[in-house]
């Protein structure tokens, strides 16, 4: 493998010339990594279809319901190591935070665009997938018919009603991704459409997005063969930080909530504040891998507020999202008010 | 990062001395990669429990049913890049081949140990998971009760009956893995127990096992931080080839079927023959990523036989495993006979 170029820029010599043609609506004071990325990586072929679906969804709510809209991102993105993909790098995330949060947003009157890793947890279905039960363990045979096992039927009816209510009111749009490239392009496209809603749009970015990726230009076509050498060296580049672009250009008047997941408690708050200073968005929700279902911290440039489940709540299986999401909505309502006053 | 050692051996200076103490029952003519691997990587903590379960399962069938037993491996293994795992390398595999094959083995009278990637497709449940339908789309509400949607009910009853028959006859044992380390240790343990059955044991190795891995000694403890440098370089070592150990030591009289998946048709047969010559096992089933659901090739050192679906069969959604598995069983029966004659 040839030695690595020192910076991301220099590995794409033709990126400069392409910028003006392809992203003419952005002010180009300097060549940003984000531009280089989009100029050197192709959009997914289905992006036009997704854009049409989102537009229809948003227009429906503008015309018919007046609902606020939240984009919830959920699950981990992959980084393929081959073009005919056999191997890829993945980020650990079942999608629990995103799927659970989406349910509470729906119940509290939001329309939800759920941008999720394919086959990760979905709102409502999450209660029955990715468990140690297999699908058919919920079923039983009675009178020559397949039926829901009575042990699960009552609770399932409650969940099914909520799910059907979300479907029937056209309040939930599921948009899948697999690779980090699909995620970035889809996020950009959705942001463009959501920007119509101005401050009434909320970004709730719970997906675990890869920090590193393998540029398309370095990707081998076929499956990497193991015999040719004893070891495999993978040189990954840093994924450009798209949050600033989202804040500044894609949807500049929306409220943006990002997540910070760490395993080391000593650096959590510092890193959350660092992100706020860097991107100038509204809220970072910090959490530690080990305790993420019991406590999170809301960090703004003004203060930090811990949200913790009590022992009693933990005993009763209260979901922390049932407390988090009303607080996020409160902050969003204040954001909308502050924008109306301007 | 320091330069890579030239060979796997030299990166573990203390491996030699450890071999004699920990694997005393293997003849040690030379230091094998496999031994180094097991001496430098810890077994999963739950391995004892799995061994007990498998032993109970095998003893049950020896005493009560006299069934032949197949180990079906299925799904892709992961390679963690951090100890508190946030990132990992994965192999693309939904587990379709393994889950489908397991059903046909069960129907044709085998007891099945299904060693599978957690959350990959399972026998029977596969018909309802990983589809574009979400779990709750199979349900409907009628008379204030949750019921199976009538569109799916008849077919689901057929599948449920087969699943329940497998459960009630104790013929299906599900054993999960996630990482390549868990896979290798569990395969070794299961092989030891299955070797009791001698030629009546069949190994059907359909899992997509990583060719490369990150040795434990090089793994960082916490999440890799992205700010520290612009790029990430991952140095991976080749996973030792365990198939020869399986053939020679772990279960030397069992029949072993391995798979070869390629994307390039020109090298498929050559690589299948190469594997047979190297490991001296009985059968390689070759397939191409692009056509794997329509054609496979049975390769032995004597001949190659293609199994192909006809256009008519493809139109009727015939699964190629319904033709493959009876052929594998035929070969297994011949293997058993040949061993009895010895």
Boltz contact constraints between the chains, C-beta under 6 A:
constraints:
  - contact:
      token1: [A, 84]
      token2: [B, 263]
      max_distance: 6.0
  - contact:
      token1: [A, 85]
      token2: [B, 92]
      max_distance: 6.0
  - contact:
      token1: [A, 86]
      token2: [B, 92]
      max_distance: 6.0
  - contact:
      token1: [A, 87]
      token2: [B, 91]
      max_distance: 6.0
  - contact:
      token1: [A, 88]
      token2: [B, 90]
      max_distance: 6.0
  - contact:
      token1: [A, 89]
      token2: [B, 89]
      max_distance: 6.0
  - contact:
      token1: [A, 90]
      token2: [B, 88]
      max_distance: 6.0
  - contact:
      token1: [A, 90]
      token2: [B, 90]
      max_distance: 6.0
  - contact:
      token1: [A, 91]
      token2: [B, 87]
      max_distance: 6.0
  - contact:
      token1: [A, 92]
      token2: [B, 85]
      max_distance: 6.0
  - contact:
      token1: [A, 92]
      token2: [B, 86]
      max_distance: 6.0
  - contact:
      token1: [A, 119]
      token2: [B, 130]
      max_distance: 6.0
  - contact:
      token1: [A, 122]
      token2: [B, 134]
      max_distance: 6.0
  - contact:
      token1: [A, 124]
      token2: [B, 136]
      max_distance: 6.0
  - contact:
      token1: [A, 125]
      token2: [B, 134]
      max_distance: 6.0
  - contact:
      token1: [A, 125]
      token2: [B, 135]
      max_distance: 6.0
  - contact:
      token1: [A, 125]
      token2: [B, 136]
      max_distance: 6.0
  - contact:
      token1: [A, 128]
      token2: [B, 135]
      max_distance: 6.0
  - contact:
      token1: [A, 129]
      token2: [B, 135]
      max_distance: 6.0
  - contact:
      token1: [A, 130]
      token2: [B, 119]
      max_distance: 6.0
  - contact:
      token1: [A, 134]
      token2: [B, 122]
      max_distance: 6.0
  - contact:
      token1: [A, 134]
      token2: [B, 125]
      max_distance: 6.0
  - contact:
      token1: [A, 135]
      token2: [B, 125]
      max_distance: 6.0
  - contact:
      token1: [A, 135]
      token2: [B, 128]
      max_distance: 6.0
  - contact:
      token1: [A, 135]
      token2: [B, 129]
      max_distance: 6.0
  - contact:
      token1: [A, 136]
      token2: [B, 124]
      max_distance: 6.0
  - contact:
      token1: [A, 136]
      token2: [B, 125]
      max_distance: 6.0
  - contact:
      token1: [A, 136]
      token2: [B, 160]
      max_distance: 6.0
  - contact:
      token1: [A, 136]
      token2: [B, 163]
      max_distance: 6.0
  - contact:
      token1: [A, 139]
      token2: [B, 160]
      max_distance: 6.0
  - contact:
      token1: [A, 146]
      token2: [B, 148]
      max_distance: 6.0
  - contact:
      token1: [A, 146]
      token2: [B, 153]
      max_distance: 6.0
  - contact:
      token1: [A, 146]
      token2: [B, 156]
      max_distance: 6.0
  - contact:
      token1: [A, 146]
      token2: [B, 157]
      max_distance: 6.0
  - contact:
      token1: [A, 146]
      token2: [B, 160]
      max_distance: 6.0
  - contact:
      token1: [A, 148]
      token2: [B, 146]
      max_distance: 6.0
  - contact:
      token1: [A, 153]
      token2: [B, 146]
      max_distance: 6.0
  - contact:
      token1: [A, 156]
      token2: [B, 146]
      max_distance: 6.0
  - contact:
      token1: [A, 157]
      token2: [B, 146]
      max_distance: 6.0
  - contact:
      token1: [A, 160]
      token2: [B, 136]
      max_distance: 6.0
  - contact:
      token1: [A, 160]
      token2: [B, 139]
      max_distance: 6.0
  - contact:
      token1: [A, 160]
      token2: [B, 146]
      max_distance: 6.0
  - contact:
      token1: [A, 163]
      token2: [B, 136]
      max_distance: 6.0
  - contact:
      token1: [A, 211]
      token2: [B, 226]
      max_distance: 6.0
  - contact:
      token1: [A, 212]
      token2: [B, 232]
      max_distance: 6.0
  - contact:
      token1: [A, 222]
      token2: [B, 263]
      max_distance: 6.0
  - contact:
      token1: [A, 222]
      token2: [B, 264]
      max_distance: 6.0
  - contact:
      token1: [A, 223]
      token2: [B, 263]
      max_distance: 6.0
  - contact:
      token1: [A, 226]
      token2: [B, 211]
      max_distance: 6.0
  - contact:
      token1: [A, 226]
      token2: [B, 238]
      max_distance: 6.0
  - contact:
      token1: [A, 230]
      token2: [B, 238]
      max_distance: 6.0
  - contact:
      token1: [A, 231]
      token2: [B, 4]
      max_distance: 6.0
  - contact:
      token1: [A, 231]
      token2: [B, 237]
      max_distance: 6.0
  - contact:
      token1: [A, 232]
      token2: [B, 212]
      max_distance: 6.0
  - contact:
      token1: [A, 232]
      token2: [B, 236]
      max_distance: 6.0
  - contact:
      token1: [A, 233]
      token2: [B, 235]
      max_distance: 6.0
  - contact:
      token1: [A, 234]
      token2: [B, 234]
      max_distance: 6.0
  - contact:
      token1: [A, 235]
      token2: [B, 233]
      max_distance: 6.0
  - contact:
      token1: [A, 236]
      token2: [B, 232]
      max_distance: 6.0
  - contact:
      token1: [A, 237]
      token2: [B, 231]
      max_distance: 6.0
  - contact:
      token1: [A, 238]
      token2: [B, 226]
      max_distance: 6.0
  - contact:
      token1: [A, 238]
      token2: [B, 230]
      max_distance: 6.0
  - contact:
      token1: [A, 263]
      token2: [B, 84]
      max_distance: 6.0
  - contact:
      token1: [A, 263]
      token2: [B, 222]
      max_distance: 6.0
  - contact:
      token1: [A, 263]
      token2: [B, 223]
      max_distance: 6.0
  - contact:
      token1: [A, 264]
      token2: [B, 222]
      max_distance: 6.0
